[in-house]
Amino acid sequence: MACQPGGGRPPGALADALPRDLDLLRRGITLRSLYQHTARFHAATQSYAETVLAAGSQIRTVADLPGQMIIIDRQTAFLPHRKFRSGAIIVREPSILDHLCSTFEQAWNLGTPYQTGPSASARRSAR
């Protein structure tokens, strides 16, 4: 489970993530990512999303996200370190993980599935 607030992600970060995420998907790992709605209009994020969705990933968008986080197997979470921009803290405490997972699931349930291809174009032009 991943929350990526702030609209589209930097192209370099997406290029770094793509081979790793495709490898995880090939190994049968489920990837669910939440982005803000504005990520739908970011070219690099669109390209990344199209590729990982075709490989089996799930992506939804919402208006607001609770904050950046990556949760693995509901047992480990990575949260941004507030002092070091490129650092993260690791959370393994079960009560905190339950809260983070619940927060993710609430946002996920409110999210709109990310679509690519002709159906996404038709939907955008109908707005």
OpenMM code with the backbone's topology and positions (N, CA, C; nanometers):
from openmm import Vec3, app, unit

residues = "MET ALA CYS GLN PRO GLY GLY GLY ARG PRO PRO GLY ALA LEU ALA ASP ALA LEU PRO ARG ASP LEU ASP LEU LEU ARG ARG GLY ILE THR LEU ARG SER LEU TYR GLN HIS THR ALA ARG PHE HIS ALA ALA THR GLN SER TYR ALA GLU THR VAL LEU ALA ALA GLY SER GLN ILE ARG THR VAL ALA ASP LEU PRO GLY GLN MET ILE ILE ILE ASP ARG GLN THR ALA PHE LEU PRO HIS ARG LYS PHE ARG SER GLY ALA ILE ILE VAL ARG GLU PRO SER ILE LEU ASP HIS LEU CYS SER THR PHE GLU GLN ALA TRP ASN LEU GLY THR PRO TYR GLN THR GLY PRO SER ALA SER ALA ARG ARG SER ALA ARG".split()
positions = [
    Vec3(0.0851, -0.1169, 0.0000),
    Vec3(0.0000, 0.0000, 0.0000),
    Vec3(0.0895, 0.1231, 0.0000),
    Vec3(0.0586, 0.2165, -0.0892),
    Vec3(0.1396, 0.3382, -0.0951),
    Vec3(0.0509, 0.4595, -0.1162),
    Vec3(0.0774, 0.5653, -0.0419),
    Vec3(0.0148, 0.6958, -0.0625),
    Vec3(0.1219, 0.7886, -0.1153),
    Vec3(0.0917, 0.8533, -0.2269),
    Vec3(0.1870, 0.9452, -0.2895),
    Vec3(0.1186, 1.0799, -0.3106),
    Vec3(0.1146, 1.1653, -0.2083),
    Vec3(0.0483, 1.2953, -0.2227),
    Vec3(0.1270, 1.3913, -0.3107),
    Vec3(0.0599, 1.4976, -0.3506),
    Vec3(0.1287, 1.6049, -0.4215),
    Vec3(0.1164, 1.6010, -0.5721),
    Vec3(0.0201, 1.5294, -0.6260),
    Vec3(0.0061, 1.5256, -0.7711),
    Vec3(0.1034, 1.4282, -0.8340),
    Vec3(0.1461, 1.4586, -0.9548),
    Vec3(0.2376, 1.3702, -1.0269),
    Vec3(0.3708, 1.3558, -0.9556),
    Vec3(0.4293, 1.2394, -0.9696),
    Vec3(0.5594, 1.2130, -0.9072),
    Vec3(0.6707, 1.2558, -1.0017),
    Vec3(0.7878, 1.2870, -0.9475),
    Vec3(0.8997, 1.3279, -1.0328),
    Vec3(0.9361, 1.2182, -1.1323),
    Vec3(0.9614, 1.2546, -1.2584),
    Vec3(0.9946, 1.1546, -1.3596),
    Vec3(1.1099, 1.0625, -1.3195),
    Vec3(1.2133, 1.1162, -1.2538),
    Vec3(1.3256, 1.0337, -1.2111),
    Vec3(1.2847, 0.9291, -1.1086),
    Vec3(1.1965, 0.9669, -1.0162),
    Vec3(1.1485, 0.8725, -0.9154),
    Vec3(1.0659, 0.7619, -0.9811),
    Vec3(0.9872, 0.7985, -1.0803),
    Vec3(0.9067, 0.6985, -1.1519),
    Vec3(0.9960, 0.6035, -1.2320),
    Vec3(1.0992, 0.6585, -1.2951),
    Vec3(1.1918, 0.5744, -1.3721),
    Vec3(1.2640, 0.4766, -1.2800),
    Vec3(1.2987, 0.5202, -1.1597),
    Vec3(1.3632, 0.4314, -1.0629),
    Vec3(1.2663, 0.3243, -1.0127),
    Vec3(1.1410, 0.3630, -0.9920),
    Vec3(1.0412, 0.2721, -0.9343),
    Vec3(0.9905, 0.1679, -1.0341),
    Vec3(0.9863, 0.2022, -1.1616),
    Vec3(0.9224, 0.1139, -1.2598),
    Vec3(0.9806, -0.0269, -1.2639),
    Vec3(1.1116, -0.0469, -1.2808),
    Vec3(1.1622, -0.1842, -1.2869),
    Vec3(1.1380, -0.2609, -1.1566),
    Vec3(1.1535, -0.1932, -1.0438),
    Vec3(1.1298, -0.2572, -0.9140),
    Vec3(0.9834, -0.2985, -0.8994),
    Vec3(0.8922, -0.2098, -0.9366),
    Vec3(0.7496, -0.2405, -0.9228),
    Vec3(0.7060, -0.3510, -1.0191),
    Vec3(0.7588, -0.3489, -1.1404),
    Vec3(0.7263, -0.4563, -1.2348),
    Vec3(0.7780, -0.5907, -1.1858),
    Vec3(0.8962, -0.5916, -1.1254),
    Vec3(0.9502, -0.7150, -1.0693),
    Vec3(0.8606, -0.7672, -0.9568),
    Vec3(0.8153, -0.6782, -0.8698),
    Vec3(0.7256, -0.7191, -0.7615),
    Vec3(0.5960, -0.7781, -0.8170),
    Vec3(0.5402, -0.7141, -0.9185),
    Vec3(0.4157, -0.7631, -0.9791),
    Vec3(0.4363, -0.8992, -1.0442),
    Vec3(0.5486, -0.9183, -1.1116),
    Vec3(0.5783, -1.0488, -1.1732),
    Vec3(0.5885, -1.1591, -1.0683),
    Vec3(0.6330, -1.1222, -0.9485),
    Vec3(0.6456, -1.2200, -0.8400),
    Vec3(0.5135, -1.2432, -0.7667),
    Vec3(0.4060, -1.1788, -0.8127),
    Vec3(0.2744, -1.2014, -0.7542),
    Vec3(0.2399, -1.1114, -0.6373),
    Vec3(0.3182, -1.0093, -0.6155),
    Vec3(0.2916, -0.9169, -0.5056),
    Vec3(0.1882, -0.8144, -0.5511),
    Vec3(0.0909, -0.7894, -0.4653),
    Vec3(-0.0145, -0.6929, -0.4949),
    Vec3(0.0348, -0.5526, -0.4613),
    Vec3(0.0241, -0.4621, -0.5564),
    Vec3(0.0600, -0.3219, -0.5345),
    Vec3(-0.0648, -0.2364, -0.5477),
    Vec3(-0.0952, -0.1620, -0.4423),
    Vec3(-0.2058, -0.0663, -0.4469),
    Vec3(-0.1500, 0.0705, -0.4126),
    Vec3(-0.1731, 0.1657, -0.5013),
    Vec3(-0.1194, 0.3010, -0.4823),
    Vec3(-0.2310, 0.4034, -0.4889),
    Vec3(-0.2207, 0.5020, -0.4032),
    Vec3(-0.3125, 0.6158, -0.4029),
    Vec3(-0.2369, 0.7416, -0.4432),
    Vec3(-0.2949, 0.8154, -0.5358),
    Vec3(-0.2418, 0.9444, -0.5784),
    Vec3(-0.3518, 1.0481, -0.5648),
    Vec3(-0.3139, 1.1734, -0.5704),
    Vec3(-0.4146, 1.2779, -0.5768),
    Vec3(-0.4673, 1.2863, -0.7196),
    Vec3(-0.5902, 1.3354, -0.7332),
    Vec3(-0.6534, 1.3429, -0.8651),
    Vec3(-0.5653, 1.4135, -0.9684),
    Vec3(-0.4902, 1.5133, -0.9277),
    Vec3(-0.4085, 1.5888, -1.0236),
    Vec3(-0.3020, 1.5026, -1.0910),
    Vec3(-0.2677, 1.3880, -1.0326),
    Vec3(-0.1684, 1.2993, -1.0948),
    Vec3(-0.2190, 1.2442, -1.2277),
    Vec3(-0.3489, 1.2443, -1.2489),
    Vec3(-0.4068, 1.1945, -1.3747),
    Vec3(-0.3644, 1.2787, -1.4948),
    Vec3(-0.3197, 1.3998, -1.4696),
    Vec3(-0.2864, 1.4919, -1.5782),
    Vec3(-0.1366, 1.5171, -1.5901),
    Vec3(-0.0570, 1.4344, -1.5255),
    Vec3(0.0886, 1.4464, -1.5265),
    Vec3(0.1435, 1.3393, -1.6197),
    Vec3(0.2092, 1.3797, -1.7280),
    Vec3(0.2495, 1.2864, -1.8347),
    Vec3(0.3352, 1.1708, -1.7839),
    Vec3(0.4356, 1.1983, -1.7024),
    Vec3(0.5227, 1.0902, -1.6545),
    Vec3(0.4464, 0.9922, -1.5668),
    Vec3(0.3569, 1.0432, -1.4834),
    Vec3(0.2762, 0.9556, -1.3980),
    Vec3(0.1784, 0.8749, -1.4822),
    Vec3(0.1212, 0.9352, -1.5853),
    Vec3(0.0315, 0.8622, -1.6754),
    Vec3(0.1037, 0.7451, -1.7404),
    Vec3(0.2236, 0.7689, -1.7878),
    Vec3(0.3008, 0.6640, -1.8537),
    Vec3(0.3343, 0.5506, -1.7563),
    Vec3(0.3805, 0.5864, -1.6377),
    Vec3(0.4098, 0.4874, -1.5344),
    Vec3(0.2837, 0.4073, -1.5009),
    Vec3(0.1735, 0.4776, -1.4782),
    Vec3(0.0479, 0.4115, -1.4402),
    Vec3(0.0018, 0.3143, -1.5483),
    Vec3(0.0104, 0.3553, -1.6731),
    Vec3(-0.0315, 0.2677, -1.7825),
    Vec3(0.0479, 0.1367, -1.7814),
    Vec3(0.1768, 0.1475, -1.7580),
    Vec3(0.2631, 0.0289, -1.7585),
    Vec3(0.2342, -0.0623, -1.6396),
    Vec3(0.2267, -0.0067, -1.5189),
    Vec3(0.2054, -0.0927, -1.4016),
    Vec3(0.0620, -0.1448, -1.3938),
    Vec3(-0.0348, -0.0685, -1.4414),
    Vec3(-0.1725, -0.1187, -1.4447),
    Vec3(-0.1835, -0.2386, -1.5380),
    Vec3(-0.1172, -0.2310, -1.6528),
    Vec3(-0.1182, -0.3430, -1.7472),
    Vec3(-0.0537, -0.4672, -1.6868),
    Vec3(0.0370, -0.4476, -1.5914),
    Vec3(0.1062, -0.5595, -1.5266),
    Vec3(0.0315, -0.6105, -1.4028),
    Vec3(-0.0800, -0.5436, -1.3666),
    Vec3(-0.1618, -0.5932, -1.2561),
    Vec3(-0.1687, -0.5056, -1.1329),
    Vec3(-0.1034, -0.3915, -1.1339),
    Vec3(-0.1107, -0.3009, -1.0203),
    Vec3(-0.2498, -0.2391, -1.0111),
    Vec3(-0.2816, -0.1837, -0.8968),
    Vec3(-0.4068, -0.1117, -0.8770),
    Vec3(-0.3732, 0.0297, -0.8330),
    Vec3(-0.4380, 0.1268, -0.8952),
    Vec3(-0.4151, 0.2673, -0.8614),
    Vec3(-0.5503, 0.3360, -0.8517),
    Vec3(-0.5649, 0.4162, -0.7497),
    Vec3(-0.6826, 0.5014, -0.7351),
    Vec3(-0.6355, 0.6415, -0.7019),
    Vec3(-0.7247, 0.7377, -0.7282),
    Vec3(-0.6938, 0.8755, -0.6934),
    Vec3(-0.8037, 0.9313, -0.6038),
    Vec3(-0.7634, 1.0251, -0.5193),
    Vec3(-0.8549, 1.0952, -0.4290),
    Vec3(-0.8161, 1.2424, -0.4273),
    Vec3(-0.9043, 1.3247, -0.3749),
    Vec3(-0.8761, 1.4678, -0.3689),
    Vec3(-0.7644, 1.4976, -0.2691),
    Vec3(-0.7704, 1.4350, -0.1532),
    Vec3(-0.6707, 1.4592, -0.0482),
    Vec3(-0.6205, 1.3270, 0.0060),
    Vec3(-0.4924, 1.3228, 0.0338),
    Vec3(-0.4313, 1.2031, 0.0922),
    Vec3(-0.3836, 1.2331, 0.2337),
    Vec3(-0.3799, 1.1302, 0.3183),
    Vec3(-0.3371, 1.1522, 0.4561),
    Vec3(-0.1884, 1.1835, 0.4704),
    Vec3(-0.1086, 1.1546, 0.3734),
    Vec3(0.0353, 1.1784, 0.3800),
    Vec3(0.1086, 1.0649, 0.3123),
    Vec3(0.2352, 1.0870, 0.2861),
    Vec3(0.3140, 0.9854, 0.2170),
    Vec3(0.3411, 0.8680, 0.3104),
    Vec3(0.3206, 0.7479, 0.2582),
    Vec3(0.3519, 0.6275, 0.3340),
    Vec3(0.3595, 0.5089, 0.2402),
    Vec3(0.4389, 0.4122, 0.2804),
    Vec3(0.4456, 0.2832, 0.2120),
    Vec3(0.4309, 0.1782, 0.3212),
    Vec3(0.3352, 0.0877, 0.3010),
    Vec3(0.3093, -0.0174, 0.3991),
    Vec3(0.3307, -0.1515, 0.3298),
    Vec3(0.4094, -0.2374, 0.3930),
    Vec3(0.4424, -0.3675, 0.3356),
    Vec3(0.3855, -0.4771, 0.4248),
    Vec3(0.2998, -0.5597, 0.3649),
    Vec3(0.2432, -0.6759, 0.4345),
    Vec3(0.1762, -0.6415, 0.5667),
    Vec3(0.1302, -0.5194, 0.5810),
    Vec3(0.0659, -0.4750, 0.7047),
    Vec3(0.1548, -0.4933, 0.8280),
    Vec3(0.2858, -0.5087, 0.8047),
    Vec3(0.3785, -0.5327, 0.9147),
    Vec3(0.4878, -0.4276, 0.9272),
    Vec3(0.5130, -0.3546, 0.8191),
    Vec3(0.6181, -0.2532, 0.8195),
    Vec3(0.5700, -0.1332, 0.7388),
    Vec3(0.5889, -0.0151, 0.7951),
    Vec3(0.5535, 0.1078, 0.7234),
    Vec3(0.6771, 0.1976, 0.7168),
    Vec3(0.6865, 0.2682, 0.6069),
    Vec3(0.7895, 0.3693, 0.5887),
    Vec3(0.7183, 0.5038, 0.5784),
    Vec3(0.7581, 0.5953, 0.6654),
    Vec3(0.7012, 0.7298, 0.6677),
    Vec3(0.8144, 0.8295, 0.6481),
    Vec3(0.7863, 0.9449, 0.5889),
    Vec3(0.8935, 1.0426, 0.5687),
    Vec3(0.9511, 1.0906, 0.7020),
    Vec3(1.0797, 1.1062, 0.7040),
    Vec3(1.1469, 1.1627, 0.8215),
    Vec3(1.1321, 1.3133, 0.8123),
    Vec3(1.0806, 1.3757, 0.9133),
    Vec3(1.0538, 1.5192, 0.9018),
    Vec3(1.1799, 1.6046, 0.9020),
    Vec3(1.2896, 1.5523, 0.9519),
    Vec3(1.4130, 1.6307, 0.9559),
    Vec3(1.4979, 1.6104, 0.8300),
    Vec3(1.4997, 1.4893, 0.7777),
    Vec3(1.5829, 1.4577, 0.6614),
    Vec3(1.4927, 1.4276, 0.5426),
    Vec3(1.4920, 1.5149, 0.4435),
    Vec3(1.4003, 1.5021, 0.3292),
    Vec3(1.4132, 1.3688, 0.2558),
    Vec3(1.5335, 1.3143, 0.2469),
    Vec3(1.5505, 1.1893, 0.1732),
    Vec3(1.5449, 1.0676, 0.2660),
    Vec3(1.5146, 1.0895, 0.3931),
    Vec3(1.5123, 0.9792, 0.4881),
    Vec3(1.3713, 0.9331, 0.5206),
    Vec3(1.3644, 0.8203, 0.5884),
    Vec3(1.2353, 0.7662, 0.6293),
    Vec3(1.2497, 0.7043, 0.7676),
    Vec3(1.1366, 0.6957, 0.8354),
    Vec3(1.1343, 0.6198, 0.9593),
    Vec3(1.0627, 0.4882, 0.9307),
    Vec3(1.0994, 0.3867, 1.0044),
    Vec3(1.0381, 0.2554, 0.9890),
    Vec3(0.9483, 0.2326, 1.1096),
    Vec3(0.8234, 0.1931, 1.0813),
    Vec3(0.7261, 0.1673, 1.1871),
    Vec3(0.6900, 0.0198, 1.1844),
    Vec3(0.7035, -0.0454, 1.2998),
    Vec3(0.6654, -0.1872, 1.3112),
    Vec3(0.5711, -0.2111, 1.4287),
    Vec3(0.5367, -0.1069, 1.5013),
    Vec3(0.4501, -0.1197, 1.6172),
    Vec3(0.3081, -0.1529, 1.5681),
    Vec3(0.2499, -0.2654, 1.6127),
    Vec3(0.1222, -0.3128, 1.5588),
    Vec3(0.0058, -0.2136, 1.5684),
    Vec3(-0.0073, -0.1402, 1.6772),
    Vec3(-0.1191, -0.0460, 1.6894),
    Vec3(-0.1064, 0.0691, 1.5907),
    Vec3(0.0144, 0.1178, 1.5710),
    Vec3(0.0356, 0.2254, 1.4737),
    Vec3(0.0108, 0.1723, 1.3331),
    Vec3(0.0586, 0.0514, 1.3043),
    Vec3(0.0348, -0.0085, 1.1722),
    Vec3(-0.1136, -0.0280, 1.1466),
    Vec3(-0.1884, -0.0735, 1.2468),
    Vec3(-0.3336, -0.0878, 1.2299),
    Vec3(-0.3973, 0.0449, 1.1921),
    Vec3(-0.3533, 0.1505, 1.2587),
    Vec3(-0.4069, 0.2833, 1.2288),
    Vec3(-0.3700, 0.3273, 1.0863),
    Vec3(-0.2456, 0.3092, 1.0484),
    Vec3(-0.2031, 0.3480, 0.9135),
    Vec3(-0.2777, 0.2684, 0.8064),
    Vec3(-0.2931, 0.1383, 0.8287),
    Vec3(-0.3650, 0.0545, 0.7320),
    Vec3(-0.5112, 0.0961, 0.7220),
    Vec3(-0.5725, 0.1255, 0.8351),
    Vec3(-0.7117, 0.1707, 0.8354),
    Vec3(-0.7258, 0.3034, 0.7612),
    Vec3(-0.6321, 0.3940, 0.7832),
    Vec3(-0.6333, 0.5229, 0.7138),
    Vec3(-0.6200, 0.5023, 0.5631),
    Vec3(-0.5289, 0.4140, 0.5226),
    Vec3(-0.5126, 0.3841, 0.3801),
    Vec3(-0.6421, 0.3264, 0.3233),
    Vec3(-0.6997, 0.2282, 0.3907),
    Vec3(-0.8212, 0.1622, 0.3402),
    Vec3(-0.9370, 0.2606, 0.3267),
    Vec3(-0.9501, 0.3538, 0.4208),
    Vec3(-1.0562, 0.4551, 0.4101),
    Vec3(-1.0372, 0.5389, 0.2849),
    Vec3(-0.9153, 0.5843, 0.2613),
    Vec3(-0.8878, 0.6635, 0.1409),
    Vec3(-0.9074, 0.5784, 0.0157),
    Vec3(-0.8636, 0.4528, 0.0202),
    Vec3(-0.8782, 0.3630, -0.0943),
    Vec3(-1.0252, 0.3468, -0.1318),
    Vec3(-1.1096, 0.3271, -0.0320),
    Vec3(-1.2524, 0.3072, -0.0567),
    Vec3(-1.3195, 0.4314, -0.1140),
    Vec3(-1.2640, 0.5484, -0.0879),
    Vec3(-1.3168, 0.6730, -0.1439),
    Vec3(-1.2572, 0.7042, -0.2815),
    Vec3(-1.1531, 0.6325, -0.3190),
    Vec3(-1.0797, 0.6621, -0.4414),
    Vec3(-1.1531, 0.6245, -0.5686),
    Vec3(-1.1094, 0.6883, -0.6754),
    Vec3(-1.1588, 0.6606, -0.8104),
    Vec3(-1.0522, 0.5796, -0.8825),
    Vec3(-1.0901, 0.4635, -0.9387),
    Vec3(-0.9898, 0.3835, -1.0103),
    Vec3(-0.9242, 0.4642, -1.1226),
    Vec3(-0.7941, 0.4521, -1.1317),
    Vec3(-0.7158, 0.5193, -1.2356),
    Vec3(-0.7357, 0.4415, -1.3649),
    Vec3(-0.7746, 0.5122, -1.4689),
    Vec3(-0.7955, 0.4480, -1.5980),
    Vec3(-0.6991, 0.5056, -1.6999),
    Vec3(-0.6639, 0.4215, -1.7960),
    Vec3(-0.5793, 0.4658, -1.9065),
    Vec3(-0.6483, 0.4274, -2.0363),
    Vec3(-0.5944, 0.4741, -2.1460),
    Vec3(-0.6466, 0.4363, -2.2770),
    Vec3(-0.7706, 0.5138, -2.3156),
    Vec3(-0.8466, 0.4625, -2.4142),
    Vec3(-0.9630, 0.5345, -2.4682),
    Vec3(-1.0704, 0.5659, -2.3645),
    Vec3(-1.0949, 0.4737, -2.2692),
    Vec3(-1.2002, 0.5004, -2.1710),
    Vec3(-1.1637, 0.6194, -2.0822),
    Vec3(-1.0361, 0.6332, -2.0488),
    Vec3(-0.9926, 0.7464, -1.9667),
    Vec3(-1.0051, 0.8759, -2.0454),
    Vec3(-0.9696, 0.8737, -2.1740),
    Vec3(-0.9796, 0.9931, -2.2565),
    Vec3(-1.1240, 1.0367, -2.2721),
    Vec3(-1.2111, 0.9405, -2.2925),
    Vec3(-1.3533, 0.9723, -2.3080),
    Vec3(-1.4083, 1.0308, -2.1784),
    Vec3(-1.3662, 0.9765, -2.0679),
    Vec3(-1.4134, 1.0237, -1.9385),
    Vec3(-1.3653, 1.1665, -1.9130),
    Vec3(-1.2378, 1.1948, -1.9459),
    Vec3(-1.1840, 1.3298, -1.9259),
    Vec3(-1.2561, 1.4315, -2.0139),
    Vec3(-1.2818, 1.3945, -2.1383),
    Vec3(-1.3441, 1.4893, -2.2293),
    Vec3(-1.4910, 1.5125, -2.1976),
    Vec3(-1.5531, 1.4194, -2.1231),
    Vec3(-1.6937, 1.4360, -2.0859),
    Vec3(-1.7109, 1.5333, -1.9704),
    Vec3(-1.6038, 1.5689, -1.9041),
    Vec3(-1.6128, 1.6601, -1.7883),
    Vec3(-1.6280, 1.8018, -1.8307),
] * unit.nanometer
topology = app.Topology()
chain = topology.addChain("A")
for resn in residues:
    res = topology.addResidue(resn, chain)
    for name in ("N", "CA", "C"):
        topology.addAtom(name, app.Element.getBySymbol(name[0]), res)
